Amino acid sequence: MARLFGTDGVRGLANKDVTAELALDLGVAAAHVLGTTGEFGGHRPRAVVGRDPRASGEFLSSAVAAGLASAGVDVVNVGVLPTPAVAYLTATTGVDLGVMLSASHNPMPDNGIKFFARGGVKLDDDIEDQIAARLEEPWERPVGPEVGRIQTDSGRMGERYVEHLISTIGGGEYSRPLAGLRIAVDCANGAASDVGPAALRAAGADVVVINASPDGRNINEKCGSTHPEQLQAVVVASESDFGVAFDGDADRCLAVDHGGVLVDGDQIMGVLALAEHDLGRLAQDTLVVTVMSNLGLLLAMKDAGIATVQTGVGDRYVLEEMRAHGYTLGGEQSGHIILSEYATTGDGVLTALHLAARVKATGQKLADLAAAVRRLPQTLLNVGGVDKARAATDEGVLAGVAAAESRLGATGRVLLRPSGTEPVVRVMVEAATQAQADSVAHDLADVVSDRLAL
């Protein structure tokens, strides 16, 4: 039987895979697992529920809240806010759990349900499995005054989140640390459409905003971090210092320099790591990345005296590594950047503020700062119709990998990664030139296809 929870909550086609009935039942199950830990000192358990603007979030968030309340949990419905805002509010308001309805960068018809435990942290696999198991168990329903209550927030929670964000770069009522910068912002018609521009303006920036008019259907539609082309044009046309693009739930941030050139998550991490290193604030002088991060980032960090630790693909694995060893900065090439001194998860708006603060503090253009990370040309191929389980053990494949690594020498690298959901093996090659990366990747893909064919 397939596992209910994926790499980031329960996700699928809304009203088909992710239904109101499932949302309600998950609310009940989460209340029993996360609201009965004995850590809330005898008070009735409480929860924060938020969502991104997609239309299905309206009925799904209502269903989750109904399930929680029916199990005796008091709920504050904070409406449309970014995923990291829900994590922050879960951590700072003393509630026992948080729930976010979002499919992140996925298209509008999808939706998802992700949970945060007390303290605003994502759930471990075993806790997710406990919640899934409780879906099938009978339970005693509270009645009368024991049922939970549902309160709709007036907007104060969003304001509290913005105040927190700008405080992390020294901003506040009388301080405008980003004054003098013009920043273009693509909100992906998503959850940061209000709070993203509000935070940058409150910090003093002149903000040019696009795709901040969510209508329930246009989230991520040819905009945001997955489609930065519009932002690239707007940055140049508006003569902005740089631009930032969020995804639908604003846990990602990519950037665009003044010339319209994309600055990816690896380069953003490099800029922020060097900033924290220079200030003596980078814990253990270490940056946590995934195996998909470009070799150019690893080499740049080595040259700067910064160690890198690599994890599996997925921000949850980056977070686990950071929490286990006390690291303060990590992330993914896709733009999930985690600044654990200020957040318990990836936060696109927080990333944008700290990137802007570095530009302002140095007086340099983002293009010059990003140039510290020289991205090696990269080719990624998906080889389908193969037995992915044998990718790490087949002698012919291993010989093909060794031959590819010999061709590249110290100027590149090879990564073979089985897909988590499809009969696909991903072949990634980085090399000194794009032509070499393409050649080595296609040759290795042919080996994988021949040796592992189903």
C-alpha positions as CSV (number, residue, x, y, z in Angstrom):
1,M,0.0,0.0,0.0
2,A,1.4,3.4,-1.0
3,R,2.4,5.7,1.9
4,L,-0.2,8.5,2.4
5,F,2.4,11.2,3.2
6,G,4.9,12.2,0.6
7,T,8.1,14.2,0.9
8,D,6.1,17.3,2.0
9,G,2.8,16.3,3.4
10,V,-0.2,14.8,1.6
11,R,-0.5,16.2,-1.9
12,G,-2.6,15.4,-5.0
13,L,-5.4,16.5,-7.3
14,A,-7.9,18.5,-5.1
15,N,-11.3,17.0,-4.7
16,K,-10.1,13.7,-6.2
17,D,-7.0,12.7,-4.3
18,V,-7.2,15.3,-1.6
19,T,-10.9,15.5,-0.7
20,A,-12.9,17.3,2.0
21,E,-13.5,14.0,3.7
22,L,-9.7,13.2,3.8
23,A,-9.0,16.7,5.1
24,L,-11.5,16.4,7.9
25,D,-10.3,12.9,8.9
26,L,-6.7,14.1,8.8
27,G,-7.7,17.0,11.1
28,V,-9.1,14.5,13.6
29,A,-6.1,12.2,13.4
30,A,-3.6,15.0,13.8
31,A,-5.5,16.3,16.8
32,H,-5.2,12.9,18.4
33,V,-1.5,12.5,17.6
34,L,-0.2,16.1,18.0
35,G,-2.7,17.5,20.5
36,T,-2.4,14.8,23.2
37,T,1.3,14.8,23.9
38,G,0.8,16.1,27.4
39,E,2.9,19.1,26.7
40,F,0.2,21.7,26.9
41,G,-0.2,21.8,30.7
42,G,-3.9,20.8,30.9
43,H,-5.2,23.5,28.5
44,R,-7.3,22.6,25.5
45,P,-5.1,21.9,22.5
46,R,-4.9,24.7,19.9
47,A,-4.0,24.9,16.3
48,V,-3.3,27.5,13.5
49,V,-4.6,26.8,10.1
50,G,-3.6,28.7,6.9
51,R,-3.8,28.2,3.2
52,D,-2.5,29.6,-0.1
53,P,-5.1,31.3,-2.5
54,R,-6.1,28.4,-4.7
55,A,-9.8,27.9,-4.8
56,S,-9.8,24.4,-3.3
57,G,-8.1,25.7,-0.2
58,E,-11.3,27.3,0.8
59,F,-13.2,24.1,1.4
60,L,-10.2,22.1,2.4
61,S,-9.1,24.5,5.2
62,S,-12.7,24.5,6.4
63,A,-12.7,20.7,6.5
64,V,-9.4,20.5,8.4
65,A,-10.6,23.1,10.9
66,A,-13.9,21.2,11.3
67,G,-12.0,17.9,12.0
68,L,-9.7,19.6,14.5
69,A,-12.6,21.3,16.3
70,S,-14.7,18.1,16.4
71,A,-11.7,16.4,18.2
72,G,-11.6,19.2,20.8
73,V,-9.0,21.5,19.4
74,D,-9.4,25.3,19.4
75,V,-8.5,26.6,15.9
76,V,-7.3,30.0,14.7
77,N,-7.9,30.3,10.9
78,V,-5.3,32.8,9.7
79,G,-6.5,32.7,6.0
80,V,-4.1,33.2,3.2
81,L,-0.5,33.3,4.4
82,P,2.8,31.7,3.3
83,T,3.7,28.3,4.6
84,P,6.7,29.7,6.6
85,A,4.2,32.2,8.2
86,V,2.1,29.3,9.5
87,A,5.3,27.6,10.8
88,Y,6.4,30.8,12.5
89,L,3.0,31.3,14.1
90,T,2.9,27.7,15.3
91,A,6.3,28.3,16.9
92,T,5.6,31.6,18.6
93,T,1.9,31.6,19.6
94,G,2.1,28.5,21.9
95,V,-0.2,26.4,19.8
96,D,0.2,22.6,19.7
97,L,0.1,22.2,15.9
98,G,-0.1,24.1,12.6
99,V,-1.7,23.1,9.3
100,M,-1.0,24.5,5.9
101,L,-3.2,23.9,2.8
102,S,-1.0,24.3,-0.2
103,A,0.5,22.5,-3.2
104,S,3.5,24.9,-3.2
105,H,4.7,25.3,-6.8
106,N,2.3,22.8,-8.3
107,P,-0.4,23.9,-10.7
108,M,-3.7,25.2,-9.4
109,P,-5.8,22.0,-9.6
110,D,-3.5,20.3,-7.0
111,N,-3.5,20.9,-3.3
112,G,-1.9,19.5,-0.2
113,I,-2.1,19.3,3.5
114,K,1.1,19.7,5.6
115,F,1.4,19.7,9.4
116,F,3.7,21.4,11.8
117,A,4.3,20.1,15.3
118,R,4.6,22.2,18.4
119,G,7.5,24.6,17.8
120,G,6.7,25.0,14.1
121,V,8.8,22.0,12.9
122,K,7.9,19.6,10.1
123,L,6.9,16.1,11.2
124,D,9.2,13.1,11.2
125,D,8.2,10.1,9.1
126,D,7.1,8.1,12.2
127,I,4.8,10.9,13.4
128,E,3.2,11.1,9.9
129,D,2.7,7.4,9.9
130,Q,1.0,7.6,13.3
131,I,-1.4,10.2,11.9
132,A,-2.1,8.0,8.9
133,A,-2.7,5.0,11.2
134,R,-5.2,7.0,13.3
135,L,-7.4,7.5,10.3
136,E,-8.7,3.9,10.7
137,E,-9.1,3.9,14.5
138,P,-12.4,4.6,16.4
139,W,-12.4,7.6,18.8
140,E,-14.5,9.1,21.5
141,R,-16.1,12.3,20.4
142,P,-16.2,15.3,22.8
143,V,-19.6,16.9,23.3
144,G,-21.0,20.1,24.8
145,P,-18.3,22.5,26.0
146,E,-15.6,20.0,25.1
147,V,-15.8,20.6,21.4
148,G,-13.3,23.0,19.9
149,R,-14.0,26.5,18.7
150,I,-12.9,28.1,15.4
151,Q,-11.8,31.7,15.4
152,T,-11.0,33.7,12.2
153,D,-8.0,36.0,12.5
154,S,-8.5,39.6,11.6
155,G,-5.1,40.0,9.9
156,R,-3.0,40.6,13.0
157,M,-1.2,37.3,12.6
158,G,0.0,38.4,9.1
159,E,1.2,41.7,10.6
160,R,3.0,39.9,13.3
161,Y,4.8,37.7,10.7
162,V,5.9,40.8,8.7
163,E,7.2,42.5,11.9
164,H,9.3,39.4,12.6
165,L,10.7,39.3,9.1
166,I,11.9,42.9,9.0
167,S,13.3,42.7,12.5
168,T,15.8,40.0,11.3
169,I,17.6,42.6,9.2
170,G,17.4,45.4,11.7
171,G,14.2,46.9,10.4
172,G,11.3,48.3,12.4
173,E,9.1,51.3,12.9
174,Y,12.0,53.8,12.7
175,S,14.6,51.8,10.7
176,R,14.5,51.3,6.9
177,P,17.6,49.3,6.2
178,L,16.7,48.8,2.5
179,A,16.1,52.4,1.7
180,G,17.5,53.3,-1.8
181,L,17.0,49.9,-3.3
182,R,14.4,49.2,-6.0
183,I,13.3,45.6,-6.0
184,A,10.9,43.9,-8.4
185,V,8.8,41.2,-6.8
186,D,6.9,38.3,-8.5
187,C,4.4,36.9,-6.0
188,A,3.2,34.1,-8.3
189,N,-0.4,35.1,-7.5
190,G,0.2,33.1,-4.3
191,A,0.3,33.3,-0.6
192,A,2.9,36.1,-0.4
193,S,0.9,38.5,-2.6
194,D,0.3,40.8,0.4
195,V,3.0,40.1,3.0
196,G,5.9,39.8,0.5
197,P,5.7,43.4,-0.9
198,A,4.6,44.6,2.6
199,A,7.7,43.3,4.3
200,L,10.1,44.8,1.6
201,R,8.3,48.1,1.7
202,A,8.4,48.2,5.5
203,A,12.1,47.7,5.3
204,G,12.4,50.8,3.1
205,A,12.7,49.3,-0.4
206,D,10.9,50.8,-3.5
207,V,9.0,47.8,-4.6
208,V,7.7,47.0,-8.1
209,V,5.1,44.2,-7.8
210,I,3.8,41.8,-10.4
211,N,1.5,38.8,-10.2
212,A,0.0,39.7,-6.8
213,S,-3.7,39.5,-7.7
214,P,-4.7,36.0,-6.8
215,D,-8.2,34.9,-7.9
216,G,-8.1,31.3,-6.8
217,R,-7.2,30.0,-10.2
218,N,-4.1,31.9,-11.4
219,I,-1.6,30.7,-8.7
220,N,1.8,29.8,-10.3
221,E,0.3,30.3,-13.8
222,K,3.3,31.2,-16.0
223,C,4.7,33.3,-13.1
224,G,6.7,33.0,-9.9
225,S,9.9,31.0,-9.3
226,T,8.9,28.3,-11.8
227,H,8.4,30.8,-14.6
228,P,10.8,33.8,-14.0
229,E,10.7,35.1,-17.6
230,Q,8.2,37.9,-16.8
231,L,10.2,39.0,-13.8
232,Q,13.4,39.1,-15.9
233,A,11.8,41.5,-18.3
234,V,10.3,43.7,-15.6
235,V,13.6,44.1,-13.7
236,V,15.2,45.5,-16.8
237,A,12.3,47.6,-17.9
238,S,11.8,49.1,-14.4
239,E,15.6,49.6,-13.8
240,S,15.3,47.7,-10.6
241,D,18.4,46.8,-8.6
242,F,17.3,43.2,-8.8
243,G,14.2,41.1,-8.5
244,V,12.9,38.2,-6.5
245,A,10.3,35.5,-7.4
246,F,8.3,33.4,-4.9
247,D,6.4,30.2,-5.5
248,G,2.7,29.6,-4.6
249,D,3.3,29.2,-0.9
250,A,6.4,31.4,-0.7
251,D,8.8,28.9,0.8
252,R,11.0,29.4,-2.2
253,C,12.8,32.4,-3.6
254,L,14.8,32.8,-6.8
255,A,16.4,36.1,-7.9
256,V,17.1,38.1,-11.1
257,D,20.0,40.5,-11.3
258,H,19.8,44.0,-12.8
259,G,20.5,42.7,-16.3
260,G,17.7,40.2,-16.2
261,V,19.9,37.2,-15.5
262,L,18.5,34.4,-13.2
263,V,20.2,33.9,-9.9
264,D,19.3,30.4,-8.6
265,G,19.2,29.0,-5.1
266,D,22.8,27.8,-5.2
267,Q,24.0,31.3,-5.9
268,I,21.7,32.8,-3.3
269,M,23.0,30.3,-0.7
270,G,26.6,31.3,-1.7
271,V,25.9,35.0,-1.3
272,L,24.2,34.5,2.1
273,A,26.9,32.0,3.3
274,L,29.6,34.5,2.5
275,A,27.7,37.2,4.3
276,E,27.2,35.2,7.4
277,H,30.8,34.0,7.3
278,D,32.1,37.5,7.0
279,L,30.0,38.5,10.1
280,G,31.1,35.5,12.1
281,R,27.6,34.2,12.3
282,L,27.7,31.1,10.1
283,A,27.5,28.2,12.6
284,Q,30.6,26.0,12.3
285,D,31.4,27.8,9.0
286,T,29.2,25.2,7.3
287,L,26.5,25.3,4.6
288,V,24.1,22.4,4.2
289,V,23.1,21.6,0.6
290,T,21.6,18.7,-1.3
291,V,23.4,16.4,-3.8
292,M,21.8,18.4,-6.6
293,S,23.6,21.6,-5.7
294,N,26.0,22.7,-8.4
295,L,29.7,21.8,-8.0
296,G,30.5,25.4,-8.6
297,L,28.8,26.2,-5.2
298,L,30.9,23.6,-3.4
299,L,34.1,24.9,-5.0
300,A,33.3,28.5,-4.1
301,M,32.6,27.6,-0.5
302,K,35.8,25.6,-0.3
303,D,37.8,28.6,-1.6
304,A,36.2,30.8,1.1
305,G,36.9,28.4,3.9
306,I,33.3,27.3,4.3
307,A,32.5,23.6,4.6
308,T,29.6,22.0,2.8
309,V,27.5,19.1,4.0
310,Q,25.3,17.3,1.4
311,T,22.0,15.6,2.0
312,G,19.4,13.8,-0.1
313,V,17.1,15.8,-2.3
314,G,14.3,17.6,-0.3
315,D,14.3,20.5,2.1
316,R,13.2,18.2,4.9
317,Y,16.5,16.4,4.7
318,V,18.4,19.7,4.8
319,L,16.4,20.7,7.9
320,E,17.1,17.3,9.6
321,E,20.8,17.8,9.1
322,M,20.7,21.4,10.3
323,R,18.8,20.5,13.4
324,A,20.9,17.5,14.2
325,H,24.2,19.4,14.1
326,G,23.2,23.0,14.9
327,Y,23.9,24.5,11.4
328,T,22.2,27.8,10.6
329,L,22.1,28.0,6.8
330,G,21.1,25.5,4.2
331,G,18.9,24.9,1.2
332,E,18.3,23.7,-2.3
333,Q,19.1,24.9,-5.8
334,S,15.3,25.3,-6.3
335,G,15.3,28.3,-3.9
336,H,14.3,26.6,-0.6
337,I,16.7,28.6,1.7
338,I,16.6,27.9,5.4
339,L,17.9,30.5,7.9
340,S,17.4,28.6,11.1
341,E,18.2,31.4,13.3
342,Y,15.0,33.0,12.2
343,A,12.8,30.3,10.8
344,T,12.0,26.6,11.1
345,T,11.5,26.0,7.4
346,G,12.4,27.5,4.0
347,D,11.1,31.1,3.8
348,G,11.1,33.0,0.5
349,V,10.3,36.4,1.9
350,L,13.0,36.1,4.6
351,T,15.5,35.0,2.0
352,A,14.6,38.1,-0.2
353,L,15.1,40.4,2.7
354,H,18.5,39.0,3.7
355,L,19.7,39.0,0.0
356,A,18.6,42.6,-0.2
357,A,20.4,43.5,3.0
358,R,23.6,42.0,1.6
359,V,23.3,44.0,-1.6
360,K,22.7,47.2,0.4
361,A,25.5,46.5,3.0
362,T,28.1,45.9,0.3
363,G,27.0,48.4,-2.2
364,Q,27.6,45.8,-4.9
365,K,25.3,44.7,-7.6
366,L,23.7,41.3,-7.1
367,A,25.4,40.1,-10.3
368,D,28.8,40.8,-8.8
369,L,27.9,39.0,-5.5
370,A,26.4,36.0,-7.3
371,A,29.6,35.8,-9.5
372,A,31.4,34.3,-6.5
373,V,29.5,31.1,-7.4
374,R,30.5,30.1,-10.9
375,R,27.9,27.5,-11.9
376,L,29.4,24.6,-13.9
377,P,27.3,23.6,-17.0
378,Q,24.9,21.0,-15.9
379,T,22.8,18.4,-17.9
380,L,20.0,16.5,-16.3
381,L,18.4,13.5,-18.2
382,N,15.5,11.3,-17.1
383,V,15.8,7.7,-18.2
384,G,12.4,6.1,-18.1
385,G,11.2,2.5,-18.4
386,V,14.0,1.1,-16.2
387,D,14.4,-0.9,-13.0
388,K,15.5,1.9,-10.8
389,A,16.2,-0.4,-7.9
390,R,19.3,-1.8,-9.6
391,A,20.8,1.6,-10.4
392,A,23.2,1.4,-7.4
393,T,24.3,-2.2,-7.9
394,D,24.3,-3.1,-11.6
395,E,27.9,-3.8,-12.6
396,G,27.5,-2.3,-16.1
397,V,26.0,0.9,-14.7
398,L,28.7,1.2,-12.1
399,A,31.3,0.8,-14.8
400,G,29.5,3.5,-16.9
401,V,29.6,5.9,-14.0
402,A,33.3,5.2,-13.4
403,A,34.0,5.8,-17.1
404,A,32.1,9.1,-17.0
405,E,33.9,10.2,-13.9
406,S,37.3,9.4,-15.5
407,R,36.4,11.5,-18.5
408,L,35.5,14.5,-16.3
409,G,38.4,14.2,-13.9
410,A,38.4,16.9,-11.2
411,T,36.5,19.4,-13.4
412,G,33.1,17.8,-13.1
413,R,30.9,15.2,-11.4
414,V,28.2,12.5,-12.0
415,L,25.1,11.8,-10.1
416,L,22.7,8.9,-10.6
417,R,19.4,9.2,-8.6
418,P,16.4,6.9,-8.8
419,S,13.1,8.8,-8.8
420,G,11.0,8.4,-5.7
421,T,7.7,8.0,-7.5
422,E,8.4,6.8,-11.1
423,P,10.3,4.0,-12.9
424,V,12.9,6.6,-13.8
425,V,16.6,7.1,-13.1
426,R,17.9,10.7,-13.2
427,V,21.3,11.2,-14.7
428,M,23.0,14.5,-13.8
429,V,26.4,15.5,-15.2
430,E,28.4,18.7,-14.5
431,A,31.4,19.6,-16.5
432,A,33.7,22.4,-17.6
433,T,31.7,23.0,-20.8
434,Q,28.1,22.4,-21.7
435,A,29.2,20.3,-24.7
436,Q,31.1,17.9,-22.4
437,A,28.3,17.7,-19.9
438,D,25.8,16.9,-22.7
439,S,28.1,14.3,-24.2
440,V,28.9,12.5,-21.0
441,A,25.3,12.6,-19.8
442,H,23.9,11.1,-23.0
443,D,26.5,8.4,-23.1
444,L,25.7,7.4,-19.5
445,A,22.0,7.6,-20.0
446,D,22.4,5.1,-22.9
447,V,24.2,2.7,-20.5
448,V,21.4,3.1,-17.9
449,S,18.7,2.5,-20.5
450,D,20.4,-0.6,-21.9
451,R,21.4,-2.2,-18.6
452,L,18.3,-1.5,-16.6
453,A,15.6,-1.9,-19.2
454,L,12.4,-3.4,-17.9
